Amino acid sequence: MRKQILALLLFSCISIIVSAQNIKGVVLNELNQPLETAYIYNNNTNSHTHTSDAGVFVIGY
């Protein structure tokens, strides 16, 4: 019984970790150059981030 409960708890923790997702991308201008410090906003989660010097961003989904 204890092993079953432990297995269920472990499976639940893994499921939560797997469900956490991020959106990653690069923002470029019309000359295909990275756009630094651009403001990225996710309307679904109301979270935001800024691009790096290389135009890269990661935001929670």
Predicted model as a PDB file, atoms N, CA, C, CB and O in Angstrom, pLDDT in the B-factor column:
MODEL        1                                                                  
ATOM      1  N   MET A   1       0.824  -1.200   0.000  1.00 64.00           N  
ATOM      2  CA  MET A   1       0.000   0.000   0.000  1.00 64.00           C  
ATOM      3  C   MET A   1       0.865   1.260   0.000  1.00 64.00           C  
ATOM      4  CB  MET A   1      -0.936   0.001   1.210  1.00 64.00           C  
ATOM      5  O   MET A   1       0.578   2.216  -0.720  1.00 64.00           O  
ATOM      6  N   ARG A   2       1.915   1.256   0.801  1.00 67.00           N  
ATOM      7  CA  ARG A   2       2.787   2.424   0.869  1.00 67.00           C  
ATOM      8  C   ARG A   2       3.467   2.697  -0.471  1.00 67.00           C  
ATOM      9  CB  ARG A   2       3.837   2.233   1.956  1.00 67.00           C  
ATOM     10  O   ARG A   2       3.615   3.846  -0.886  1.00 67.00           O  
ATOM     11  N   LYS A   3       3.877   1.616  -1.139  1.00 66.00           N  
ATOM     12  CA  LYS A   3       4.544   1.775  -2.435  1.00 66.00           C  
ATOM     13  C   LYS A   3       3.585   2.350  -3.465  1.00 66.00           C  
ATOM     14  CB  LYS A   3       5.102   0.429  -2.927  1.00 66.00           C  
ATOM     15  O   LYS A   3       3.999   3.131  -4.322  1.00 66.00           O  
ATOM     16  N   GLN A   4       2.325   1.984  -3.398  1.00 65.00           N  
ATOM     17  CA  GLN A   4       1.332   2.500  -4.343  1.00 65.00           C  
ATOM     18  C   GLN A   4       1.099   3.995  -4.122  1.00 65.00           C  
ATOM     19  CB  GLN A   4       0.005   1.729  -4.204  1.00 65.00           C  
ATOM     20  O   GLN A   4       0.993   4.761  -5.079  1.00 65.00           O  
ATOM     21  N   ILE A   5       1.023   4.396  -2.874  1.00 64.00           N  
ATOM     22  CA  ILE A   5       0.823   5.809  -2.552  1.00 64.00           C  
ATOM     23  C   ILE A   5       2.047   6.617  -2.988  1.00 64.00           C  
ATOM     24  CB  ILE A   5       0.560   5.996  -1.031  1.00 64.00           C  
ATOM     25  O   ILE A   5       1.910   7.700  -3.556  1.00 64.00           O  
ATOM     26  N   LEU A   6       3.235   6.088  -2.721  1.00 62.00           N  
ATOM     27  CA  LEU A   6       4.458   6.761  -3.122  1.00 62.00           C  
ATOM     28  C   LEU A   6       4.541   6.883  -4.648  1.00 62.00           C  
ATOM     29  CB  LEU A   6       5.679   6.007  -2.579  1.00 62.00           C  
ATOM     30  O   LEU A   6       4.927   7.929  -5.170  1.00 62.00           O  
ATOM     31  N   ALA A   7       4.181   5.820  -5.351  1.00 62.00           N  
ATOM     32  CA  ALA A   7       4.198   5.849  -6.812  1.00 62.00           C  
ATOM     33  C   ALA A   7       3.201   6.873  -7.349  1.00 62.00           C  
ATOM     34  CB  ALA A   7       3.884   4.458  -7.380  1.00 62.00           C  
ATOM     35  O   ALA A   7       3.508   7.600  -8.293  1.00 62.00           O  
ATOM     36  N   LEU A   8       2.016   6.935  -6.756  1.00 57.00           N  
ATOM     37  CA  LEU A   8       1.008   7.900  -7.179  1.00 57.00           C  
ATOM     38  C   LEU A   8       1.483   9.334  -6.925  1.00 57.00           C  
ATOM     39  CB  LEU A   8      -0.318   7.642  -6.448  1.00 57.00           C  
ATOM     40  O   LEU A   8       1.287  10.209  -7.768  1.00 57.00           O  
ATOM     41  N   LEU A   9       2.096   9.571  -5.788  1.00 59.00           N  
ATOM     42  CA  LEU A   9       2.623  10.894  -5.458  1.00 59.00           C  
ATOM     43  C   LEU A   9       3.738  11.283  -6.426  1.00 59.00           C  
ATOM     44  CB  LEU A   9       3.141  10.922  -4.007  1.00 59.00           C  
ATOM     45  O   LEU A   9       3.779  12.418  -6.901  1.00 59.00           O  
ATOM     46  N   LEU A  10       4.626  10.363  -6.716  1.00 57.00           N  
ATOM     47  CA  LEU A  10       5.711  10.630  -7.655  1.00 57.00           C  
ATOM     48  C   LEU A  10       5.168  10.924  -9.050  1.00 57.00           C  
ATOM     49  CB  LEU A  10       6.676   9.444  -7.705  1.00 57.00           C  
ATOM     50  O   LEU A  10       5.643  11.845  -9.714  1.00 57.00           O  
ATOM     51  N   PHE A  11       4.183  10.157  -9.499  1.00 56.00           N  
ATOM     52  CA  PHE A  11       3.572  10.386 -10.811  1.00 56.00           C  
ATOM     53  C   PHE A  11       2.898  11.756 -10.869  1.00 56.00           C  
ATOM     54  CB  PHE A  11       2.549   9.280 -11.127  1.00 56.00           C  
ATOM     55  O   PHE A  11       2.974  12.444 -11.886  1.00 56.00           O  
ATOM     56  N   SER A  12       2.240  12.151  -9.782  1.00 55.00           N  
ATOM     57  CA  SER A  12       1.580  13.462  -9.737  1.00 55.00           C  
ATOM     58  C   SER A  12       2.601  14.593  -9.841  1.00 55.00           C  
ATOM     59  CB  SER A  12       0.763  13.609  -8.438  1.00 55.00           C  
ATOM     60  O   SER A  12       2.362  15.575 -10.545  1.00 55.00           O  
ATOM     61  N   CYS A  13       3.719  14.468  -9.160  1.00 52.00           N  
ATOM     62  CA  CYS A  13       4.758  15.499  -9.216  1.00 52.00           C  
ATOM     63  C   CYS A  13       5.346  15.600 -10.613  1.00 52.00           C  
ATOM     64  CB  CYS A  13       5.867  15.204  -8.201  1.00 52.00           C  
ATOM     65  O   CYS A  13       5.588  16.702 -11.105  1.00 52.00           O  
ATOM     66  N   ILE A  14       5.579  14.467 -11.253  1.00 49.00           N  
ATOM     67  CA  ILE A  14       6.117  14.470 -12.614  1.00 49.00           C  
ATOM     68  C   ILE A  14       5.118  15.111 -13.567  1.00 49.00           C  
ATOM     69  CB  ILE A  14       6.457  13.035 -13.074  1.00 49.00           C  
ATOM     70  O   ILE A  14       5.517  15.859 -14.460  1.00 49.00           O  
ATOM     71  N   SER A  15       3.842  14.835 -13.399  1.00 45.00           N  
ATOM     72  CA  SER A  15       2.817  15.422 -14.265  1.00 45.00           C  
ATOM     73  C   SER A  15       2.783  16.933 -14.144  1.00 45.00           C  
ATOM     74  CB  SER A  15       1.448  14.850 -13.932  1.00 45.00           C  
ATOM     75  O   SER A  15       2.610  17.629 -15.144  1.00 45.00           O  
ATOM     76  N   ILE A  16       2.944  17.445 -12.952  1.00 46.00           N  
ATOM     77  CA  ILE A  16       2.942  18.898 -12.740  1.00 46.00           C  
ATOM     78  C   ILE A  16       4.158  19.521 -13.404  1.00 46.00           C  
ATOM     79  CB  ILE A  16       2.922  19.237 -11.231  1.00 46.00           C  
ATOM     80  O   ILE A  16       4.049  20.576 -14.030  1.00 46.00           O  
ATOM     81  N   ILE A  17       5.309  18.884 -13.276  1.00 47.00           N  
ATOM     82  CA  ILE A  17       6.531  19.411 -13.880  1.00 47.00           C  
ATOM     83  C   ILE A  17       6.418  19.424 -15.399  1.00 47.00           C  
ATOM     84  CB  ILE A  17       7.748  18.583 -13.446  1.00 47.00           C  
ATOM     85  O   ILE A  17       6.833  20.389 -16.041  1.00 47.00           O  
ATOM     86  N   VAL A  18       5.866  18.372 -15.977  1.00 46.00           N  
ATOM     87  CA  VAL A  18       5.741  18.275 -17.426  1.00 46.00           C  
ATOM     88  C   VAL A  18       4.759  19.307 -17.962  1.00 46.00           C  
ATOM     89  CB  VAL A  18       5.299  16.871 -17.830  1.00 46.00           C  
ATOM     90  O   VAL A  18       4.939  19.806 -19.072  1.00 46.00           O  
ATOM     91  N   SER A  19       3.726  19.637 -17.196  1.00 49.00           N  
ATOM     92  CA  SER A  19       2.714  20.578 -17.680  1.00 49.00           C  
ATOM     93  C   SER A  19       3.205  22.027 -17.695  1.00 49.00           C  
ATOM     94  CB  SER A  19       1.475  20.475 -16.823  1.00 49.00           C  
ATOM     95  O   SER A  19       2.600  22.872 -18.356  1.00 49.00           O  
ATOM     96  N   ALA A  20       4.281  22.325 -16.983  1.00 62.00           N  
ATOM     97  CA  ALA A  20       4.828  23.680 -17.000  1.00 62.00           C  
ATOM     98  C   ALA A  20       5.481  23.919 -18.351  1.00 62.00           C  
ATOM     99  CB  ALA A  20       5.850  23.897 -15.841  1.00 62.00           C  
ATOM    100  O   ALA A  20       6.386  23.187 -18.750  1.00 62.00           O  
ATOM    101  N   GLN A  21       5.019  24.942 -19.052  1.00 80.00           N  
ATOM    102  CA  GLN A  21       5.513  25.199 -20.399  1.00 80.00           C  
ATOM    103  C   GLN A  21       5.956  26.642 -20.529  1.00 80.00           C  
ATOM    104  CB  GLN A  21       4.440  24.876 -21.442  1.00 80.00           C  
ATOM    105  O   GLN A  21       5.451  27.533 -19.846  1.00 80.00           O  
ATOM    106  N   ASN A  22       6.900  26.849 -21.411  1.00 85.00           N  
ATOM    107  CA  ASN A  22       7.383  28.180 -21.733  1.00 85.00           C  
ATOM    108  C   ASN A  22       7.324  28.395 -23.236  1.00 85.00           C  
ATOM    109  CB  ASN A  22       8.816  28.385 -21.209  1.00 85.00           C  
ATOM    110  O   ASN A  22       7.432  27.451 -24.019  1.00 85.00           O  
ATOM    111  N   ILE A  23       7.155  29.622 -23.618  1.00 85.00           N  
ATOM    112  CA  ILE A  23       7.233  30.006 -25.024  1.00 85.00           C  
ATOM    113  C   ILE A  23       8.570  30.712 -25.201  1.00 85.00           C  
ATOM    114  CB  ILE A  23       6.015  30.931 -25.460  1.00 85.00           C  
ATOM    115  O   ILE A  23       8.893  31.647 -24.467  1.00 85.00           O  
ATOM    116  N   LYS A  24       9.342  30.258 -26.179  1.00 89.00           N  
ATOM    117  CA  LYS A  24      10.653  30.845 -26.448  1.00 89.00           C  
ATOM    118  C   LYS A  24      10.662  31.392 -27.865  1.00 89.00           C  
ATOM    119  CB  LYS A  24      11.791  29.803 -26.250  1.00 89.00           C  
ATOM    120  O   LYS A  24      10.027  30.831 -28.758  1.00 89.00           O  
ATOM    121  N   GLY A  25      11.376  32.478 -28.070  1.00 90.00           N  
ATOM    122  CA  GLY A  25      11.442  33.034 -29.412  1.00 90.00           C  
ATOM    123  C   GLY A  25      12.484  34.118 -29.540  1.00 90.00           C  
ATOM    124  O   GLY A  25      13.184  34.452 -28.584  1.00 90.00           O  
ATOM    125  N   VAL A  26      12.573  34.660 -30.732  1.00 91.00           N  
ATOM    126  CA  VAL A  26      13.510  35.742 -31.046  1.00 91.00           C  
ATOM    127  C   VAL A  26      12.722  36.831 -31.773  1.00 91.00           C  
ATOM    128  CB  VAL A  26      14.727  35.227 -31.924  1.00 91.00           C  
ATOM    129  O   VAL A  26      11.940  36.539 -32.678  1.00 91.00           O  
ATOM    130  N   VAL A  27      12.929  38.069 -31.377  1.00 91.00           N  
ATOM    131  CA  VAL A  27      12.281  39.204 -32.031  1.00 91.00           C  
ATOM    132  C   VAL A  27      13.317  39.874 -32.927  1.00 91.00           C  
ATOM    133  CB  VAL A  27      11.689  40.220 -30.979  1.00 91.00           C  
ATOM    134  O   VAL A  27      14.397  40.255 -32.476  1.00 91.00           O  
ATOM    135  N   LEU A  28      12.965  40.008 -34.209  1.00 91.00           N  
ATOM    136  CA  LEU A  28      13.862  40.621 -35.190  1.00 91.00           C  
ATOM    137  C   LEU A  28      13.182  41.827 -35.832  1.00 91.00           C  
ATOM    138  CB  LEU A  28      14.279  39.592 -36.275  1.00 91.00           C  
ATOM    139  O   LEU A  28      11.956  41.878 -35.929  1.00 91.00           O  
ATOM    140  N   ASN A  29      13.977  42.785 -36.263  1.00 89.00           N  
ATOM    141  CA  ASN A  29      13.420  43.938 -36.982  1.00 89.00           C  
ATOM    142  C   ASN A  29      13.350  43.630 -38.477  1.00 89.00           C  
ATOM    143  CB  ASN A  29      14.275  45.216 -36.728  1.00 89.00           C  
ATOM    144  O   ASN A  29      13.650  42.514 -38.900  1.00 89.00           O  
ATOM    145  N   GLU A  30      12.960  44.609 -39.264  1.00 87.00           N  
ATOM    146  CA  GLU A  30      12.784  44.381 -40.697  1.00 87.00           C  
ATOM    147  C   GLU A  30      14.097  44.095 -41.430  1.00 87.00           C  
ATOM    148  CB  GLU A  30      12.116  45.578 -41.320  1.00 87.00           C  
ATOM    149  O   GLU A  30      14.076  43.607 -42.560  1.00 87.00           O  
ATOM    150  N   LEU A  31      15.227  44.388 -40.807  1.00 89.00           N  
ATOM    151  CA  LEU A  31      16.537  44.081 -41.387  1.00 89.00           C  
ATOM    152  C   LEU A  31      17.090  42.753 -40.868  1.00 89.00           C  
ATOM    153  CB  LEU A  31      17.523  45.208 -41.081  1.00 89.00           C  
ATOM    154  O   LEU A  31      18.258  42.430 -41.087  1.00 89.00           O  
ATOM    155  N   ASN A  32      16.242  41.988 -40.180  1.00 87.00           N  
ATOM    156  CA  ASN A  32      16.594  40.677 -39.617  1.00 87.00           C  
ATOM    157  C   ASN A  32      17.653  40.781 -38.518  1.00 87.00           C  
ATOM    158  CB  ASN A  32      17.095  39.754 -40.723  1.00 87.00           C  
ATOM    159  O   ASN A  32      18.437  39.854 -38.315  1.00 87.00           O  
ATOM    160  N   GLN A  33      17.674  41.898 -37.820  1.00 89.00           N  
ATOM    161  CA  GLN A  33      18.584  42.114 -36.706  1.00 89.00           C  
ATOM    162  C   GLN A  33      17.806  41.939 -35.408  1.00 89.00           C  
ATOM    163  CB  GLN A  33      19.245  43.526 -36.779  1.00 89.00           C  
ATOM    164  O   GLN A  33      16.628  42.293 -35.353  1.00 89.00           O  
ATOM    165  N   PRO A  34      18.437  41.396 -34.350  1.00 90.00           N  
ATOM    166  CA  PRO A  34      17.735  41.204 -33.075  1.00 90.00           C  
ATOM    167  C   PRO A  34      17.287  42.519 -32.463  1.00 90.00           C  
ATOM    168  CB  PRO A  34      18.623  40.466 -32.094  1.00 90.00           C  
ATOM    169  O   PRO A  34      18.012  43.513 -32.498  1.00 90.00           O  
ATOM    170  N   LEU A  35      16.105  42.515 -31.912  1.00 89.00           N  
ATOM    171  CA  LEU A  35      15.535  43.707 -31.281  1.00 89.00           C  
ATOM    172  C   LEU A  35      15.657  43.551 -29.769  1.00 89.00           C  
ATOM    173  CB  LEU A  35      14.037  43.922 -31.708  1.00 89.00           C  
ATOM    174  O   LEU A  35      14.970  42.727 -29.165  1.00 89.00           O  
ATOM    175  N   GLU A  36      16.527  44.338 -29.169  1.00 92.00           N  
ATOM    176  CA  GLU A  36      16.760  44.203 -27.726  1.00 92.00           C  
ATOM    177  C   GLU A  36      15.767  45.023 -26.917  1.00 92.00           C  
ATOM    178  CB  GLU A  36      18.182  44.629 -27.377  1.00 92.00           C  
ATOM    179  O   GLU A  36      15.253  46.035 -27.394  1.00 92.00           O  
ATOM    180  N   THR A  37      15.506  44.594 -25.725  1.00 91.00           N  
ATOM    181  CA  THR A  37      14.602  45.200 -24.735  1.00 91.00           C  
ATOM    182  C   THR A  37      13.178  45.395 -25.247  1.00 91.00           C  
ATOM    183  CB  THR A  37      15.152  46.529 -24.295  1.00 91.00           C  
ATOM    184  O   THR A  37      12.485  46.313 -24.807  1.00 91.00           O  
ATOM    185  N   ALA A  38      12.735  44.548 -26.167  1.00 92.00           N  
ATOM    186  CA  ALA A  38      11.333  44.594 -26.609  1.00 92.00           C  
ATOM    187  C   ALA A  38      10.455  44.004 -25.500  1.00 92.00           C  
ATOM    188  CB  ALA A  38      11.133  43.807 -27.965  1.00 92.00           C  
ATOM    189  O   ALA A  38      10.861  43.060 -24.822  1.00 92.00           O  
ATOM    190  N   TYR A  39       9.279  44.548 -25.322  1.00 93.00           N  
ATOM    191  CA  TYR A  39       8.345  44.124 -24.281  1.00 93.00           C  
ATOM    192  C   TYR A  39       7.433  43.044 -24.855  1.00 93.00           C  
ATOM    193  CB  TYR A  39       7.509  45.332 -23.741  1.00 93.00           C  
ATOM    194  O   TYR A  39       6.757  43.269 -25.859  1.00 93.00           O  
ATOM    195  N   ILE A  40       7.413  41.879 -24.223  1.00 92.00           N  
ATOM    196  CA  ILE A  40       6.581  40.754 -24.654  1.00 92.00           C  
ATOM    197  C   ILE A  40       5.527  40.533 -23.575  1.00 92.00           C  
ATOM    198  CB  ILE A  40       7.441  39.448 -24.898  1.00 92.00           C  
ATOM    199  O   ILE A  40       5.863  40.425 -22.395  1.00 92.00           O  
ATOM    200  N   TYR A  41       4.262  40.464 -23.964  1.00 91.00           N  
ATOM    201  CA  TYR A  41       3.157  40.313 -23.010  1.00 91.00           C  
ATOM    202  C   TYR A  41       2.265  39.151 -23.438  1.00 91.00           C  
ATOM    203  CB  TYR A  41       2.329  41.627 -22.907  1.00 91.00           C  
ATOM    204  O   TYR A  41       1.886  39.052 -24.605  1.00 91.00           O  
ATOM    205  N   ASN A  42       1.931  38.275 -22.495  1.00 88.00           N  
ATOM    206  CA  ASN A  42       1.037  37.156 -22.746  1.00 88.00           C  
ATOM    207  C   ASN A  42      -0.341  37.513 -22.195  1.00 88.00           C  
ATOM    208  CB  ASN A  42       1.580  35.839 -22.102  1.00 88.00           C  
ATOM    209  O   ASN A  42      -0.515  37.597 -20.979  1.00 88.00           O  
ATOM    210  N   ASN A  43      -1.314  37.722 -23.068  1.00 88.00           N  
ATOM    211  CA  ASN A  43      -2.664  38.101 -22.645  1.00 88.00           C  
ATOM    212  C   ASN A  43      -3.361  37.002 -21.851  1.00 88.00           C  
ATOM    213  CB  ASN A  43      -3.500  38.457 -23.853  1.00 88.00           C  
ATOM    214  O   ASN A  43      -4.204  37.295 -21.002  1.00 88.00           O  
ATOM    215  N   ASN A  44      -3.022  35.745 -22.114  1.00 85.00           N  
ATOM    216  CA  ASN A  44      -3.685  34.631 -21.424  1.00 85.00           C  
ATOM    217  C   ASN A  44      -3.281  34.521 -19.964  1.00 85.00           C  
ATOM    218  CB  ASN A  44      -3.376  33.330 -22.126  1.00 85.00           C  
ATOM    219  O   ASN A  44      -4.115  34.216 -19.111  1.00 85.00           O  
ATOM    220  N   THR A  45      -2.007  34.766 -19.665  1.00 85.00           N  
ATOM    221  CA  THR A  45      -1.519  34.607 -18.294  1.00 85.00           C  
ATOM    222  C   THR A  45      -1.183  35.929 -17.613  1.00 85.00           C  
ATOM    223  CB  THR A  45      -0.303  33.726 -18.290  1.00 85.00           C  
ATOM    224  O   THR A  45      -0.815  35.950 -16.438  1.00 85.00           O  
ATOM    225  N   ASN A  46      -1.308  37.025 -18.345  1.00 89.00           N  
ATOM    226  CA  ASN A  46      -0.955  38.357 -17.837  1.00 89.00           C  
ATOM    227  C   ASN A  46       0.499  38.440 -17.371  1.00 89.00           C  
ATOM    228  CB  ASN A  46      -1.878  38.733 -16.689  1.00 89.00           C  
ATOM    229  O   ASN A  46       0.824  39.233 -16.487  1.00 89.00           O  
ATOM    230  N   SER A  47       1.371  37.624 -17.964  1.00 90.00           N  
ATOM    231  CA  SER A  47       2.791  37.688 -17.636  1.00 90.00           C  
ATOM    232  C   SER A  47       3.522  38.440 -18.744  1.00 90.00           C  
ATOM    233  CB  SER A  47       3.387  36.262 -17.445  1.00 90.00           C  
ATOM    234  O   SER A  47       3.035  38.552 -19.869  1.00 90.00           O  
ATOM    235  N   HIS A  48       4.696  38.948 -18.399  1.00 92.00           N  
ATOM    236  CA  HIS A  48       5.455  39.700 -19.387  1.00 92.00           C  
ATOM    237  C   HIS A  48       6.945  39.439 -19.216  1.00 92.00           C  
ATOM    238  CB  HIS A  48       5.157  41.202 -19.271  1.00 92.00           C  
ATOM    239  O   HIS A  48       7.392  38.936 -18.185  1.00 92.00           O  
ATOM    240  N   THR A  49       7.693  39.787 -20.236  1.00 93.00           N  
ATOM    241  CA  THR A  49       9.146  39.684 -20.210  1.00 93.00           C  
ATOM    242  C   THR A  49       9.719  40.661 -21.221  1.00 93.00           C  
ATOM    243  CB  THR A  49       9.614  38.233 -20.510  1.00 93.00           C  
ATOM    244  O   THR A  49       8.978  41.307 -21.962  1.00 93.00           O  
ATOM    245  N   HIS A  50      11.021  40.765 -21.248  1.00 93.00           N  
ATOM    246  CA  HIS A  50      11.723  41.618 -22.201  1.00 93.00           C  
ATOM    247  C   HIS A  50      12.735  40.767 -22.958  1.00 93.00           C  
ATOM    248  CB  HIS A  50      12.422  42.816 -21.483  1.00 93.00           C  
ATOM    249  O   HIS A  50      13.218  39.761 -22.438  1.00 93.00           O  
ATOM    250  N   THR A  51      13.053  41.167 -24.173  1.00 92.00           N  
ATOM    251  CA  THR A  51      14.054  40.432 -24.930  1.00 92.00           C  
ATOM    252  C   THR A  51      15.459  40.780 -24.440  1.00 92.00           C  
ATOM    253  CB  THR A  51      13.919  40.732 -26.429  1.00 92.00           C  
ATOM    254  O   THR A  51      15.697  41.857 -23.894  1.00 92.00           O  
ATOM    255  N   SER A  52      16.375  39.845 -24.650  1.00 93.00           N  
ATOM    256  CA  SER A  52      17.782  40.067 -24.295  1.00 93.00           C  
ATOM    257  C   SER A  52      18.459  40.900 -25.378  1.00 93.00           C  
ATOM    258  CB  SER A  52      18.527  38.716 -24.103  1.00 93.00           C  
ATOM    259  O   SER A  52      17.814  41.344 -26.328  1.00 93.00           O  
ATOM    260  N   ASP A  53      19.747  41.103 -25.227  1.00 93.00           N  
ATOM    261  CA  ASP A  53      20.513  41.846 -26.236  1.00 93.00           C  
ATOM    262  C   ASP A  53      20.478  41.150 -27.588  1.00 93.00           C  
ATOM    263  CB  ASP A  53      21.962  42.022 -25.782  1.00 93.00           C  
ATOM    264  O   ASP A  53      20.612  41.791 -28.630  1.00 93.00           O  
ATOM    265  N   ALA A  54      20.295  39.822 -27.565  1.00 91.00           N  
ATOM    266  CA  ALA A  54      20.244  39.044 -28.810  1.00 91.00           C  
ATOM    267  C   ALA A  54      18.821  38.898 -29.331  1.00 91.00           C  
ATOM    268  CB  ALA A  54      20.854  37.663 -28.593  1.00 91.00           C  
ATOM    269  O   ALA A  54      18.599  38.184 -30.309  1.00 91.00           O  
ATOM    270  N   GLY A  55      17.840  39.567 -28.693  1.00 90.00           N  
ATOM    271  CA  GLY A  55      16.457  39.507 -29.125  1.00 90.00           C  
ATOM    272  C   GLY A  55      15.694  38.283 -28.650  1.00 90.00           C  
ATOM    273  O   GLY A  55      14.560  38.057 -29.072  1.00 90.00           O  
ATOM    274  N   VAL A  56      16.302  37.491 -27.777  1.00 91.00           N  
ATOM    275  CA  VAL A  56      15.707  36.245 -27.293  1.00 91.00           C  
ATOM    276  C   VAL A  56      14.807  36.522 -26.097  1.00 91.00           C  
ATOM    277  CB  VAL A  56      16.801  35.225 -26.916  1.00 91.00           C  
ATOM    278  O   VAL A  56      15.113  37.367 -25.256  1.00 91.00           O  
ATOM    279  N   PHE A  57      13.681  35.789 -26.032  1.00 91.00           N  
ATOM    280  CA  PHE A  57      12.780  35.883 -24.883  1.00 91.00           C  
ATOM    281  C   PHE A  57      12.248  34.502 -24.505  1.00 91.00           C  
ATOM    282  CB  PHE A  57      11.610  36.840 -25.189  1.00 91.00           C  
ATOM    283  O   PHE A  57      12.165  33.602 -25.340  1.00 91.00           O  
ATOM    284  N   VAL A  58      11.892  34.356 -23.234  1.00 90.00           N  
ATOM    285  CA  VAL A  58      11.224  33.157 -22.706  1.00 90.00           C  
ATOM    286  C   VAL A  58      10.121  33.657 -21.805  1.00 90.00           C  
ATOM    287  CB  VAL A  58      12.226  32.195 -21.929  1.00 90.00           C  
ATOM    288  O   VAL A  58      10.364  34.469 -20.912  1.00 90.00           O  
ATOM    289  N   ILE A  59       8.901  33.177 -22.029  1.00 88.00           N  
ATOM    290  CA  ILE A  59       7.755  33.621 -21.219  1.00 88.00           C  
ATOM    291  C   ILE A  59       6.918  32.408 -20.865  1.00 88.00           C  
ATOM    292  CB  ILE A  59       6.892  34.687 -21.977  1.00 88.00           C  
ATOM    293  O   ILE A  59       6.773  31.490 -21.672  1.00 88.00           O  
ATOM    294  N   GLY A  60       6.366  32.403 -19.657  1.00 82.00           N  
ATOM    295  CA  GLY A  60       5.514  31.298 -19.215  1.00 82.00           C  
ATOM    296  C   GLY A  60       4.196  31.272 -19.963  1.00 82.00           C  
ATOM    297  O   GLY A  60       3.647  32.313 -20.323  1.00 82.00           O  
ATOM    298  N   TYR A  61       3.699  30.070 -20.190  1.00 75.00           N  
ATOM    299  CA  TYR A  61       2.468  29.884 -20.924  1.00 75.00           C  
ATOM    300  C   TYR A  61       1.375  29.391 -20.029  1.00 75.00           C  
ATOM    301  CB  TYR A  61       2.667  28.935 -22.058  1.00 75.00           C  
ATOM    302  O   TYR A  61       0.252  29.176 -20.486  1.00 75.00           O  
TER     303      TYR A  61                                                      
ENDMDL                                                                          
END                                                                             
